[in-house]
C-alpha cells in the first residue's frame, strides 16, 4: 500500500508545534488511515487537545501500545484508536450508545432486526428495521416485536434518558 498524508491534512498540522506536527505524521504513517479517517482522527486529536488542555503527544502515547502491537492488523489498530479517541472526544454520546446497545441486546430481538436511535441522540424518533424472506417470516417477526412490546421490556429503551 502506497501511503500518503494528504495535502490538506499537512496544511492543517503545519502550524502546530514542531513536536506535535512530527508526532501526528508518525501516528498517521504507522496507522496508514484513509483520507476520511485522517480527517476524523485529526479532528478528534485537535478537539481533545483544545478541550482537555492535553498535548497531542500525550494523547498518542495513550494509544502507543495498540499502534505498536504486532499481533493486530492495520484495520484492528485503526478501529481501536478511532474508538478510543471518539470515546474521549464524545464521552456522553459513547456512554449513551453503550447503554442503548446493552438494552437492545437484552430485548432479544428477532434475527436481522435492528432498532436505530435518533441521529446523535437529537430527537425522539427511533427507527426499526428488519429483513424477511416471505409473508410468514414477516408476520412472525412482527408478532415477536409486539410480544416484546407487551412485556414492557422496550419501555426503558424508548423512554430512556441518555444524557
Secondary structure as UniProt FT lines:
FT   HELIX           7..13
FT   TURN            14..15
FT   HELIX           18..31
FT   HELIX           35..52
FT   HELIX           56..62
FT   HELIX           64..67
FT   TURN            70..71
FT   HELIX           74..89
FT   HELIX           91..107
FT   TURN            111..112
FT   STRAND          113..116
FT   HELIX           119..121
FT   STRAND          127..130
FT   HELIX           135..150
FT   TURN            151..154
FT   HELIX           155..158
//
